[in-house]
Amino acid sequence: SYVNTLGTEIRYDLELETNFNKSPTELDNFATDNSEIAAYVEFVLPLDGQISGLRLADTIPVDFSAQQVDLAGLSGGSFTLIMENQFPLETDIFAEFQNETVQTIKTLVNTAIVAAGMVDNDGIVVEATRSDLSISVELSELEDILSETTRLVLRYELTTRPDGEDVQLYDNYRILLQLVGAFTYELNN
């Protein structure tokens, strides 16, 4: 990985208003030699460069017991990890449920590639890329997940795509995640 610390261009925009909040026919509020003019500068400095194999991790507390899932009649189910990638970087994701002693209960995603967000001609992400990563679980696994899980562990590896192309990173880029569970019940007559 490298970070380009030398700027290649400066973009600017200037707006000036006179007779602000006055009628165009009243010229009593025009700038004179006794007037003061103030200028305000807004500065945006993105991180610009290429990234290969940047690893990030996050641990999210989970408490399925608060959901009070009725295990009677439960025959299985699935979990879907819905991910929106707002970064201009391809993301390889790993996700697993762990218990309070940090033992793996179930790996949801071992490795899955989520495409980079869509960028415009200026290299700014204009649309996040969404991926739905689903896994089916058997009844015994589901019982363990619902009763023992205390956290969801996520690991990401971020890489510039296509290779060799610089991207710009801004502080408002995010990876948004939502975990959805769907359970299958069998009803007895």
C-alpha positions in Angstrom: 0.0 0.0 0.0 1.1 3.5 -0.6 -0.4 7.0 0.0 0.3 9.8 -2.4 1.2 12.8 -0.3 1.8 15.2 -3.2 -1.2 17.0 -4.6 -1.7 17.2 -8.3 -4.4 19.9 -8.6 -6.4 22.4 -6.7 -10.1 22.9 -7.5 -11.8 26.0 -6.3 -15.1 27.8 -6.6 -15.8 31.4 -5.8 -19.2 33.0 -5.1 -19.7 36.7 -4.4 -23.0 38.4 -3.6 -23.6 42.2 -3.4 -26.8 43.9 -2.3 -27.5 40.7 -0.4 -31.2 40.5 0.7 -32.0 43.8 -1.0 -34.1 44.8 -3.9 -32.2 45.1 -7.2 -33.5 48.7 -7.5 -32.1 49.8 -4.1 -28.4 50.3 -4.3 -27.7 51.5 -0.8 -26.0 48.3 0.3 -23.2 48.2 -2.2 -19.5 47.6 -1.2 -17.6 50.9 -0.7 -14.1 51.8 0.3 -15.2 51.6 4.0 -16.8 48.2 3.6 -15.4 45.0 5.0 -15.4 41.8 3.0 -15.1 38.4 4.6 -14.2 35.1 2.9 -14.7 31.6 4.2 -12.9 28.6 2.9 -14.2 25.1 2.9 -11.4 22.6 2.5 -11.9 18.9 1.4 -8.8 16.7 1.5 -9.4 13.1 0.4 -6.9 10.3 0.9 -5.8 9.5 -2.6 -3.9 6.4 -3.7 -4.0 2.6 -3.9 -4.6 0.0 -1.3 -3.8 -3.7 -1.3 -4.8 -6.0 1.5 -5.8 -3.4 4.1 -7.4 -5.5 6.9 -10.1 -4.1 9.3 -12.0 -6.0 12.0 -15.1 -5.3 14.0 -16.9 -7.1 16.8 -20.6 -6.5 17.4 -22.4 -7.6 20.6 -25.3 -10.0 19.9 -28.1 -11.1 22.2 -30.6 -13.4 20.5 -32.2 -14.3 23.8 -33.9 -10.8 23.8 -35.7 -11.9 20.6 -37.4 -14.8 22.4 -37.4 -17.2 19.5 -39.7 -20.1 20.2 -37.7 -23.3 19.5 -40.7 -25.5 19.6 -41.5 -26.6 16.0 -38.4 -25.0 14.7 -36.8 -27.1 11.9 -34.0 -24.9 10.6 -33.4 -21.5 9.1 -31.0 -19.2 7.4 -29.1 -16.0 8.1 -28.5 -13.3 5.5 -25.8 -10.7 5.8 -26.8 -7.7 3.8 -23.8 -5.5 3.0 -23.6 -2.2 1.3 -20.0 -1.2 0.3 -19.7 2.6 0.0 -15.9 2.4 -0.4 -14.3 2.5 -3.9 -12.5 -0.7 -2.8 -13.3 -4.3 -3.3 -14.0 -6.0 0.0 -13.3 -9.6 1.0 -15.4 -10.4 4.1 -15.3 -13.0 6.8 -18.1 -13.3 9.4 -18.7 -15.7 12.3 -20.8 -16.0 15.5 -18.8 -16.5 18.7 -19.6 -17.2 22.3 -18.4 -15.4 25.4 -15.2 -17.4 25.5 -14.4 -16.4 21.9 -15.0 -19.8 20.5 -16.6 -20.0 17.0 -20.2 -21.3 17.1 -20.8 -20.9 13.3 -18.9 -19.3 10.4 -21.4 -17.3 8.4 -19.1 -16.2 5.6 -15.6 -17.7 5.2 -14.7 -15.5 2.2 -16.9 -13.5 -0.1 -16.0 -10.7 -2.5 -18.1 -7.6 -2.4 -17.6 -5.3 -5.3 -16.4 -1.7 -4.8 -18.9 1.1 -4.8 -19.7 2.8 -8.2 -17.5 5.8 -8.8 -17.9 8.8 -11.1 -15.3 10.4 -13.4 -13.8 12.2 -10.4 -13.3 9.0 -8.5 -16.0 9.7 -6.0 -18.4 6.9 -5.0 -21.9 7.8 -6.2 -23.6 4.5 -5.5 -23.0 1.8 -2.9 -22.7 -1.8 -4.1 -25.0 -4.2 -2.3 -24.4 -7.9 -1.7 -26.7 -10.4 0.1 -24.6 -13.3 1.6 -26.9 -16.2 2.8 -26.2 -19.4 4.7 -28.6 -22.2 5.7 -28.4 -23.6 9.2 -29.6 -27.0 10.6 -31.7 -27.1 13.7 -28.9 -28.2 16.0 -26.7 -25.3 14.7 -29.6 -22.9 15.0 -30.2 -23.9 18.7 -26.5 -23.3 19.5 -26.5 -19.9 17.7 -29.6 -18.7 19.4 -28.6 -19.8 22.9 -24.8 -19.3 22.9 -23.9 -16.4 20.6 -22.7 -13.2 22.3 -21.0 -11.5 19.3 -20.6 -11.3 15.6 -17.0 -11.0 14.4 -16.4 -9.4 11.1 -13.1 -9.1 9.2 -12.6 -7.2 6.0 -9.7 -7.0 3.5 -9.9 -4.0 1.2 -8.1 -3.7 -2.1 -8.2 -1.1 -4.9 -9.9 -2.4 -8.1 -8.9 -2.3 -10.8 -5.2 -2.8 -9.8 -3.0 0.2 -10.4 -5.9 2.8 -10.3 -5.8 5.5 -7.7 -9.0 6.0 -5.6 -10.1 8.8 -3.3 -11.2 8.0 0.3 -13.5 10.3 2.2 -14.6 10.2 5.8 -18.3 9.6 4.9 -17.6 6.2 3.2 -19.1 3.3 5.2 -19.6 -0.4 5.1 -23.2 -0.9 6.2 -24.3 -4.3 7.5 -27.7 -5.9 8.4 -28.1 -9.4 9.7 -31.5 -11.0 8.9 -32.6 -14.4 10.3 -35.4 -16.5 8.7 -36.7 -19.5 10.6 -38.6 -22.5 9.3 -41.3 -23.9 11.6 -43.3 -27.1 11.3 -46.9 -27.0 12.5 -48.6 -30.1 13.8 -52.3 -30.6 13.5 
